[in-house]
Amino acid sequence: MKSIRMTIALSACAALTACAGFPPYQPPPAGPDVATIDLSRFNADSICTGGELYSIRKVEGDKLLVPTTSRVALYSWVYISDYYMNYSCMPGVSFQPVAGETYLMNLELDSKACHAEVYRHSPDSRVGLDLVYSEGPPALCQ
């Protein structure tokens, strides 16, 4: 049991160290080729856009501006401790944002798994959100 905890701790340190090695993400200025992602329900650690991987250090007001010129992938690292059980996962999702749209990232916890979801704000929808389907695996960056 001790070795499992040590492995998890070392994995977490490696993941955080790796993210710290990426250049910080600089959001584009607000404009016609930009979309907004609400990260209030998803703690994004890194973003891939234009084939480059960046770390996300601070997001003002939980809103992240992203370019709409290419697919965007967002990644997180989740660690949950429930009494005697510990869970960790690295959810990620990629999608093609549309200029001027606002999206909501969500973390869906399942039994022994977690998934990242993207919703587009849609005032015409009954619940105000439409699910955005991923356009392939989130591994866009080398």
Long-range contacts (C-beta under 8 A, 24 or more apart in sequence): 4-86, 5-86, 8-79, 8-86, 8-88, 11-88, 12-77, 12-79, 12-88, 15-45, 15-77, 15-90, 16-77, 19-45, 19-46, 19-55, 20-55, 21-55, 22-46, 22-53, 22-54, 22-55, 23-52, 23-54, 23-55, 24-54, 24-55, 24-56, 24-57, 25-49, 25-54, 25-55, 25-56, 25-57, 26-54, 27-64, 27-65, 27-66, 28-65, 28-66, 28-67, 29-65, 30-65, 32-99, 32-100, 33-67, 33-68, 33-69, 33-99, 34-65, 34-66, 34-67, 34-68, 34-99, 34-100, 35-65, 35-66, 35-68, 35-97, 35-98, 35-99, 35-100, 35-101, 35-102, 35-103, 36-63, 36-64, 36-65, 36-66, 36-101, 36-102, 36-103, 37-63, 37-64, 37-65, 37-66, 37-72, 37-74, 37-97, 37-102, 37-103, 37-104, 37-105, 38-62, 38-63, 38-102, 38-103, 38-104, 38-105, 39-63, 39-64, 39-105, 40-104, 41-104, 41-105, 41-106, 41-107, 42-74, 42-76, 42-105, 42-106, 42-107, 42-116, 43-76, 43-78, 43-107, 44-74, 44-75, 44-76, 44-105, 45-75, 45-76, 45-77, 46-74, 46-75, 47-72, 47-73, 47-74, 47-75, 48-72, 48-73, 48-74, 48-75, 48-94, 48-138, 48-140, 48-141, 49-73, 51-140, 51-141, 51-142, 52-141, 53-141, 66-97, 67-97, 68-96, 68-97, 68-98, 68-99, 70-96, 71-95, 71-96, 71-135, 71-136, 71-140, 72-96, 72-97, 73-138, 73-139, 73-140, 73-141, 74-105, 74-116, 74-138, 75-116, 75-138, 76-107, 76-116, 78-107, 78-114, 80-109, 87-112, 87-114, 89-113, 89-114, 91-115, 91-116, 92-116, 92-138, 92-139, 93-117, 93-118, 93-134, 93-138, 94-134, 94-135, 94-136, 94-137, 94-138, 94-140, 95-132, 95-133, 95-134, 95-135, 96-135, 103-132, 104-129
